Amino acid sequence: MLITIAVILLILWFIGVLGAYTLGSFVHLLLVLAIIMVLIRIIRGENPVKNL
């Protein structure tokens, strides 16, 4: 029973390590794209935050 829990936790940890590397860069890419979109709206003179 204890070995099964340890194996499951090890597998979940490994998935988390892989996810941190792949999803971490993807999240940063999305943040950069969002900032660029807001800057483009500001430069065009539009309201960058609509419907709030």
ChimeraX attribute file (.defattr): number of C-alpha atoms within 10 A of each C-alpha:
attribute: neighborCount
match mode: 1-to-1
recipient: residues
	/A:1	5
	/A:2	7
	/A:3	8
	/A:4	9
	/A:5	10
	/A:6	11
	/A:7	11
	/A:8	12
	/A:9	12
	/A:10	12
	/A:11	12
	/A:12	12
	/A:13	12
	/A:14	12
	/A:15	11
	/A:16	13
	/A:17	11
	/A:18	12
	/A:19	12
	/A:20	12
	/A:21	10
	/A:22	11
	/A:23	12
	/A:24	11
	/A:25	12
	/A:26	12
	/A:27	11
	/A:28	11
	/A:29	11
	/A:30	11
	/A:31	12
	/A:32	11
	/A:33	12
	/A:34	12
	/A:35	11
	/A:36	12
	/A:37	13
	/A:38	15
	/A:39	14
	/A:40	13
	/A:41	14
	/A:42	13
	/A:43	11
	/A:44	10
	/A:45	9
	/A:46	12
	/A:47	11
	/A:48	14
	/A:49	9
	/A:50	6
	/A:51	5
	/A:52	3
